[in-house]
């Protein structure tokens, strides 16, 4: 995926790689390490907690994971959002809102390790590690050592 990011953006000059809390942060760091090996310079990296930008506040508990840490101004930069699993698209929608609290990027791109389908919003990843068709009642857990499937417990 790092090679694809470099090719699409003609390098990493204006790039900021942002991991979505919590699942995307470790993968964002790994992508930045790979980008540094390819390009010889380390792009800026940050993390973003979208809890207060979600559209399901009031439907489920809002639990902030960790403070967002981004460069002060993203205006004119290319932001690559990184998440572990793309499912309904609602987390990404919230991330798009949250990013604009830090300026107006020239472009926002999405990199996901696993795209499992079942979109509820018109959102598509620019960079995908693996497409993994699933049932809605399956849980997907992505770690640095692999992908695990399980079933979601109904309450």
N, C-alpha and C positions, 0 to 999 in steps of 0.2 A: 504494500500500500504506500510505503514511503516513496518508492520510485514513481508511482502514479502521481502522487502529490507534487513531486518535483517537476515532472513532465507537464502537468496541467498548469502549473504556476510559473514555469520558466525559472525555476530556482526557488529559494526560500527567503529572498530579500525582504519582502513586506509581510511575511507570514507570522501569524500568532496561532499556536496550537493550544486549544482549550479543551480540557477533559471535563465531562459532566460528572458531577458527584453522584454516586461514589464509584460506580463501575467504570466510567471512562477515564478517570484520572491516571490510573496505572498504565493504561494503554496509550494515553497521550504522551506520557513520559517515555515509553518505549518507542513510539513513533518519532519523537524528537531526537532520541539517541540515534535512530537509524538515519534520520535526515542529516544529522551532524556528520555521520560517517560518509554519507553520499556527497554532501556539499562542502564539508570542511568548516562549516560555521553552524552554531547552534541557534535555531529560531527561538523566539520567546515562547514560553509555555505558561499556562495558567489553569485555574480550575474554576468551575462555575456551579453554584448551587441554585437550582431553579425552583425550589419549594414554594416560594411566595409568588411565583409567576404562573403556577399551574391553574388550569381551568376547573379542577375538581376540588378546590378549597371549599370546605363545607360538606363535601360528600365523603371525604376520608380525612383522617388526621394529617396535618401538615407537620412534618418533622424535618427541619433543616439538618443537613448532614454535616456541613463544615462551611466556614466562611469562604466566599468567593475571593479568589486572588487573581486579578487581571491587571494588565498594564493600565495606566491611568486613562489613556485615550486610544481607542481603536479606530478613530476616524481615518479613512483612507487605507486601512490595512486589510489584508485578506485573513479572515478568521476560519480556521479549520476546527469545527466542533468534533469531538471524539466521544463516542459512547460504546458500551459493550454490546448492547442488544437494541435493535430497532424493532418495535412491535407496533403499537397503535399510532405512533407519531406525536402523541401528546407531550411527552417530555421534550422532544425537539422543538415543538411549537413554543413551549414555555422558554426554552433556551434562546430562541430567536428574539423573544420579547426582552429577556434579561440582558442579552448582549448589547442591545441598544441603550441600556443604562450607562454604557461605557463609551458611547460615541456612535458614529455612523460608518461602519466598515464599508470598504469598496465592494467586498464580496464575502459571503458566508458559505462555506462548503461543509459537507457532513461526511465523516468517516465512521463506519461502524464495523465491529468485528463480526457480528452475526446479524443478518436481516432475516427475521422469522415470518414476515408477512403480517396479515391481519390489520392493515392500515385503516384507521378511522378518519385520517386527514390526508390531504394530497401532499405528502412528503416522501421524498425519495433520496436515498443516500448517493453521494458522488463516488465514494470509495467503499467497497464492501469486501470484507475478508472472506465470508462464507454466506451463501444463501441457504437457509435451513427451514424448509417447510415444516410447520408444526400445527397441531391442533390448538385451539384457543385455551383448552384446559391443561395444556402442558406448560411446565415451567422450564426456562432455559437459564442455566447458570454458566457464565463464561469466566474462566480463570486463565492465568498464564500457562497452565498445563493442559488446558483443553476445554471442551464444552460438555456439559452434563444436561441431560433431559430428565425431567421428573414430572409428577402430576401436581396440580395446584389443589390444595386442600380447601374444600368448600366449608364455610362456617354458617 
